[in-house]
Amino acid sequence: MRQLSRKDLGHCAFALTLGLGAAQGCAQSSMQNRYIPADKLPWYREAPSLPVQLAPLWGDRAKEEAGTLLQTPPGFVSGPHSHSADYWAVVVRGTWKHWVASTGEGVGLTLEPGAFWTQKHTQLHEDACVSKGPCIIFLFNKNPYVTEFPNAPARK
């Protein structure tokens, strides 16, 4: 997958300035300056069966407040899923769709870089990268966050 450009990083910076709770962490006395060049982001796969990669910016999203980049290939469609915590999201790169089938929220909306949405925990929703290139999304969660697929086969 491609590296982040300066424009992409600018969208990330914009996301951070939205007051998504990151300012609270900045006020802590243990705050240290930290720099991660785009080509050094620690991308990893959350689930081997999905073509999705995550790069933690701060925190461990499964355990605490965190800021994370999510990257998908073009044409990715998530299928119905939910999360164990509320989250806030900003499109950094690509064209994204996010919708809640049960309520109609977000249906028909196309989200370009800089677009923002929120998602309530435990509510089934779907996502798709509808651009010709990869999509990158900035995610922020205040509480521990796990992705759950209700129709996934049980692990043995």
VENMOVEN-V682274 format. One record per pair of residues at least 4 apart in sequence whose ideal C-beta (glycine too) atoms are under 8 Angstrom apart, sorted by the first residue. I is the first residue (numbers start at 0). J is the second residue. If there is no record, write none. Layout:
i: {I & I}
j: {J & J}
//
This chain:
i: {0 & 0 & 0 & 0 & 0 & 1 & 1 & 2 & 2 & 3 & 3 & 3 & 3 & 3 & 3 & 3 & 3 & 3 & 4 & 4 & 4 & 5 & 6 & 6 & 7 & 7 & 7 & 7 & 7 & 7 & 8 & 8 & 9 & 10 & 10 & 10 & 10 & 10 & 10 & 10 & 10 & 11 & 11 & 11 & 11 & 11 & 11 & 12 & 13 & 13 & 13 & 14 & 14 & 14 & 14 & 14 & 14 & 15 & 15 & 15 & 15 & 17 & 17 & 17 & 18 & 19 & 19 & 19 & 20 & 20 & 20 & 20 & 20 & 21 & 21 & 21 & 21 & 22 & 23 & 24 & 24 & 24 & 25 & 26 & 33 & 35 & 35 & 35 & 35 & 36 & 40 & 40 & 41 & 41 & 42 & 42 & 42 & 42 & 43 & 43 & 43 & 44 & 44 & 44 & 44 & 45 & 45 & 45 & 45 & 45 & 46 & 46 & 50 & 50 & 50 & 51 & 51 & 51 & 51 & 52 & 52 & 52 & 53 & 53 & 53 & 53 & 53 & 54 & 54 & 54 & 55 & 55 & 55 & 55 & 55 & 56 & 56 & 56 & 56 & 57 & 57 & 58 & 58 & 58 & 58 & 58 & 59 & 59 & 60 & 60 & 60 & 60 & 60 & 60 & 61 & 61 & 61 & 62 & 63 & 64 & 64 & 64 & 64 & 65 & 65 & 65 & 66 & 66 & 66 & 67 & 67 & 67 & 67 & 68 & 68 & 68 & 68 & 68 & 69 & 69 & 69 & 69 & 70 & 70 & 70 & 70 & 71 & 71 & 71 & 71 & 71 & 71 & 72 & 72 & 73 & 73 & 73 & 73 & 73 & 73 & 73 & 73 & 74 & 74 & 75 & 75 & 75 & 75 & 76 & 76 & 76 & 77 & 77 & 77 & 78 & 78 & 78 & 79 & 79 & 79 & 79 & 79 & 79 & 79 & 80 & 80 & 80 & 80 & 80 & 80 & 80 & 81 & 81 & 81 & 81 & 81 & 81 & 81 & 81 & 82 & 82 & 82 & 82 & 82 & 82 & 82 & 82 & 82 & 83 & 83 & 83 & 83 & 83 & 83 & 83 & 84 & 84 & 84 & 84 & 84 & 84 & 84 & 85 & 85 & 85 & 85 & 85 & 85 & 85 & 86 & 86 & 86 & 86 & 86 & 86 & 87 & 87 & 87 & 87 & 87 & 87 & 88 & 88 & 88 & 88 & 88 & 88 & 88 & 88 & 88 & 89 & 89 & 89 & 89 & 89 & 90 & 90 & 90 & 90 & 90 & 90 & 90 & 90 & 90 & 90 & 90 & 91 & 91 & 91 & 91 & 92 & 92 & 92 & 92 & 92 & 93 & 93 & 93 & 93 & 93 & 93 & 93 & 93 & 94 & 94 & 94 & 94 & 94 & 94 & 94 & 95 & 95 & 95 & 95 & 95 & 95 & 95 & 95 & 95 & 95 & 96 & 96 & 96 & 96 & 96 & 96 & 96 & 96 & 97 & 97 & 97 & 97 & 97 & 97 & 97 & 97 & 98 & 98 & 98 & 98 & 98 & 98 & 98 & 98 & 99 & 99 & 99 & 99 & 99 & 99 & 99 & 100 & 100 & 100 & 100 & 101 & 101 & 105 & 105 & 109 & 110 & 110 & 118 & 118 & 120 & 123 & 128 & 128 & 130 & 140}
j: {42 & 52 & 70 & 72 & 133 & 132 & 133 & 37 & 38 & 7 & 8 & 11 & 37 & 40 & 68 & 91 & 92 & 135 & 8 & 37 & 92 & 9 & 10 & 112 & 11 & 37 & 91 & 92 & 112 & 135 & 12 & 37 & 13 & 14 & 89 & 90 & 91 & 92 & 112 & 113 & 137 & 15 & 56 & 68 & 89 & 91 & 137 & 16 & 17 & 89 & 113 & 19 & 89 & 91 & 115 & 137 & 139 & 19 & 21 & 66 & 137 & 87 & 89 & 115 & 22 & 66 & 87 & 139 & 24 & 64 & 87 & 139 & 141 & 25 & 57 & 66 & 139 & 26 & 27 & 30 & 57 & 64 & 30 & 30 & 57 & 39 & 40 & 41 & 56 & 40 & 54 & 68 & 54 & 55 & 52 & 53 & 54 & 70 & 52 & 53 & 54 & 49 & 51 & 52 & 53 & 49 & 51 & 52 & 53 & 146 & 51 & 146 & 71 & 72 & 75 & 69 & 70 & 71 & 75 & 69 & 70 & 71 & 60 & 67 & 68 & 69 & 70 & 67 & 68 & 70 & 59 & 60 & 65 & 66 & 67 & 65 & 66 & 67 & 68 & 65 & 66 & 62 & 63 & 64 & 65 & 66 & 63 & 65 & 65 & 67 & 138 & 140 & 143 & 144 & 143 & 144 & 145 & 143 & 143 & 139 & 140 & 141 & 142 & 139 & 140 & 144 & 137 & 138 & 139 & 137 & 138 & 139 & 140 & 91 & 135 & 136 & 137 & 138 & 135 & 136 & 137 & 138 & 133 & 134 & 135 & 136 & 75 & 93 & 128 & 133 & 134 & 136 & 128 & 133 & 93 & 128 & 129 & 130 & 131 & 132 & 133 & 134 & 128 & 129 & 126 & 127 & 128 & 134 & 125 & 126 & 127 & 125 & 126 & 127 & 125 & 148 & 150 & 100 & 123 & 124 & 125 & 148 & 149 & 150 & 123 & 124 & 125 & 146 & 147 & 148 & 149 & 120 & 121 & 122 & 123 & 124 & 146 & 147 & 149 & 86 & 118 & 120 & 121 & 140 & 144 & 145 & 146 & 147 & 120 & 121 & 142 & 143 & 144 & 145 & 147 & 120 & 140 & 141 & 142 & 143 & 144 & 145 & 117 & 118 & 119 & 120 & 140 & 141 & 142 & 117 & 118 & 138 & 139 & 140 & 144 & 115 & 116 & 117 & 138 & 139 & 140 & 97 & 115 & 116 & 117 & 118 & 136 & 137 & 138 & 139 & 113 & 114 & 115 & 136 & 137 & 94 & 95 & 110 & 111 & 112 & 113 & 114 & 115 & 134 & 135 & 136 & 112 & 135 & 136 & 137 & 112 & 132 & 133 & 134 & 135 & 112 & 128 & 129 & 130 & 132 & 133 & 134 & 135 & 109 & 110 & 111 & 128 & 129 & 130 & 134 & 109 & 110 & 114 & 126 & 127 & 128 & 129 & 130 & 134 & 136 & 105 & 108 & 109 & 110 & 125 & 126 & 127 & 129 & 105 & 108 & 110 & 116 & 118 & 124 & 125 & 126 & 103 & 104 & 105 & 106 & 107 & 108 & 124 & 125 & 103 & 104 & 105 & 106 & 122 & 123 & 124 & 106 & 123 & 124 & 125 & 122 & 123 & 116 & 124 & 129 & 114 & 116 & 122 & 124 & 142 & 149 & 133 & 134 & 134 & 144}
//
